[in-house]
Amino acid sequence: MNFPSQNNFGNRRAFLRNLGACLALPALESFGQVSGKNGPATNLAYLYFPNGSAEGSWTPERVGPDGKLHELNSWMKPLDELKSELILMRNLWTPRGNGHGAGTATWLTGGRYNGRKNDVGGPSVDQLVARHLSKGTPLPSLEISTSGEGSFAGSLPRNCLSWTARDIPAARETVPRAIFDKLFRRSNEGFVDQSVLDLILEESKALKRRTSSADSRKIDEYLEAVRSVEKRVEFAENQARRAASDQALTDTLQRPTAGIPINHGDYVKQMLELMALSFWSGATRVSTFMLDHGQSNRYFNFVPGVKGTWHALSHWKDSSGRTEDDDGKTSWNDVKTKRDQYNAVTRWHHEQLAWFLKRLKALKNADGSTVLDRSMIVYGSSIADGHEHAEKNLPILVAGGGSGSLQTGRFHDFRRDTSMSRLHLSMMQKMGMATTRFADADEGLVL
């Protein structure tokens, strides 16, 4: 048996290992992993969505004179009960990179995009943090994305958020099974067609005999969560195969890729759950998730009252009654109707974010803190108002406690020329990096 040992990664994490499986476990008090609730933030995630948001849709309904968030607007309502965990911002800019291509590629680099050289100016913030923490986790970083739809699904800049160097994009995973295996299987030993929990069953029993009753319950809770994800992945794959075999179509009139859930909501939640488990277990501390490629043409007809593609809806002022949609079929007769549908897609994504944050809040560490307490989640887009393709006033929020380093429940109204690079620099510093500059920023934001 080869179960706990942690020192290879420098953070006293316990592992369950056997042929074909390797599970990093959440921090356990029995192994001296309680370290207090303050200090550098434990986890950093960037969640990106394309196509921006309609002007005004990111503005809180009510804010106190001291900047305290009192009430979110109707489009952000899914996040209202989590407002004490949020920081909303106005007037963050990315003047050196904007739009569906350049904006996506440079959202995390703070540079300009040179299309002739595929040059984004430097490594992205997530990769710099991952490099700093590389000895602390089995997986330095986790880059995931939904499988993009539409005519730009193969565009390099629209599909690359993380960069290991100025001209080298980090590989991203789009299939839940591949992410699951990366987190929980030992690929160098070959694939074993068996549940990872069956593979480490005896090791987990032996480990529980050596831990406290509280840690034993935590191990059971964690293994149950892993099993639940494994079952959902298997179910989604079976459904996708059946749909492909009888040529069933998805909501977006596309045949599903094998291994990718047909239902887009299920797909997004599977990816978010895998990210949550990767943080809870300590498998990684840095992750990015592209909710779609930078010019998504995905249909959101599954959202009540919505028709047409996301990209077309983002150009909400084009509503002459002609077929302005990317498919040449859908049209809108007035601005308000189209803007409301665009905002409904924004709200749908807020629902997914709220689900993720609640999940992180439910996962407990050995010291009683939650994974959300120890995390910083940056969520936003590289475009402000989708119709204008503007770089001003980007829709950005930060969630989580950052191990006590973030003052949440606040709204910050910055000056109009505040660079998003200052936000990145703040994140780097709160993750324990002794750095005073990132891209065009030499001062972080006070959050």
MOTATA-V111155 format. One line per field, one symbol per residue. psi: psi as a letter, one per 20 degrees, with the letter a starting at -180 (. if undefined). A space follows every 10 residues. Layout:
psi = ???
This chain:
psi = qmeoqhihjj jkqqqoqroi qoopqqpphi kkjpjriraq qgqpqpppqr jbqqpiiipq hpprhjjpph prrhhjhhjg ijhijqoqqq kpqmiiprah fhgghjhjhj aqpohhilpj irqqhhhggh ghjhiiqhoh roorqqoqqa ijhjpghijo hpphrhjoqq pqpiphghgg hhhiqnhijq pomqphhhhj ghghghghij rrhghghggg gghhgggggg ghggghgggg gghhhjkqqa hjkqpqppip qgphgggghg ghhhgghhgg ijhripqqoo irrilpkppk iippipqrqg ghhhmiinli irnirhijhq rqiqgggggh hghhhggghh hggggghhgh hipqrhjirr hhhjrooppa rjqdphhikq iqlqopqpqr ikliipnrkq ppnrqikoqh hhgghggggi jjpmqjqpdj pjprqo.
